[in-house]
Amino acid sequence: MLDISPYQLVIASLLVIFFKQIVGKVGKEVLEENGWRLYTTVGQRLGDAKLKELGNRRAELAKIDRERKSISAQDEYARWTKLNRRFDKLSGETEKLAESQKDRKAQLGRALGVALFATTSLPIWVFRIWFRKAVLFYFPAGTLPYALEYVLALPFVPTGGVGLTVWMFACNSVISSLLFMVCFPFQASVPPPARPTNEKEDKTAPTETSKPATPAS
């Protein structure tokens, strides 16, 4: 077994679980998109020709779009039409250039996936297998009922102690609940459910029918 004290094991497992919960809350797709943006930004500064050209095209496209939206199509129709044609042409060229970078983006996504697995899921499984018999701490005798002490010691540590399995389960539950309470106020509000409408037509009260007039004698 590796020479790691119970205190170090407690802190290390807590940090790994916290990082995994953060990654799960943010989402892998968001991390991949931000990673690709960072990659393209750094690549442009390092002189990558394709990424630099793509960045220049996107900047020019955004400039034309702002200029096109700042004028009125009715007042300056000729200029607006010219800008619109330039925008459509440049947009197609930018899409083709971005399409050529799909393989590189996919490779970056796979590398990021491997990195996330190596820093979140893999350490947890290493801890569970390698330190499965490690006792993190003991409860003083008689502190808890014997049945509860037996459950907390499952599945590999002696009764009265707490192992990594129970500790990681508790950390995961507490961190998940805390993140939910922190993120809940910032989530989009859900509209209240609408009251179901009655499909039956409202029956109106019968109106009094006028009696036919009697002929005058």
C-alpha positions, 0 to 999 in steps of 0.5 A, a space after each residue: 500500500 502507498 505510504 499515505 496517511 489517513 488525513 492525506 487520504 481524506 483530503 485527497 478524496 474530498 478534493 477529487 470528488 469536489 472537482 468531479 462534481 464541479 465538472 459534472 455541474 458545468 458540463 463536458 460540452 461547455 468545457 470542450 467549447 471553452 477549451 477549443 476557444 482557448 486553443 484557437 486563441 493560443 494557436 493564433 498568437 503562436 502563428 498557426 496559419 489556419 487558425 489565424 486565418 479563421 480568426 481574421 475571417 470571423 473578426 471581419 465577419 463580425 465587423 461587417 455584421 455590425 456595420 450592416 445592422 447600423 444602417 437602414 435598408 430603406 435609406 441606404 439600400 445600395 450600401 446595405 445590399 453590398 454589405 449583405 452580399 459581402 457578409 454572405 460570401 464571407 460567411 460561406 468561406 468562414 464555414 468552410 474554413 471552420 469545417 476543415 478544423 473539425 478533425 483538430 477540434 475532435 482530437 482536442 475533445 478526445 484529449 480533454 475527455 482523457 484528461 477529465 477521466 484521469 483527474 476525476 473518475 480514475 483517482 476515485 477507482 484507484 482510491 476504492 481499490 488500493 485503499 479499500 481496507 484503509 481506516 480513515 478514523 475511528 469512533 470512540 467505543 459506545 458513541 454510536 449503536 453497534 448496528 450503525 457502527 457495523 454499517 459505517 465500517 462496510 465493506 472492508 474495515 473493522 467495526 467501529 471505523 470508517 472506511 473510504 467507501 462510506 467517506 466518499 459516499 458521504 462527501 459525494 452526497 454533501 457536495 452535491 447538495 451544497 452545489 444544488 443550493 448554490 446554483 438553484 437561485 441562478 437557474 431559470 425560473 419555471 413557469 407555474 403550471 396552467 390550470 386546465 381549461 374546461 372543454 365543455 361549453 358553458 351552458 347559458 341560462 334559458 331566456 324567456 320566450 315572448 308569448 305570441 300576441 293575441 289578435 285584437 277583437 
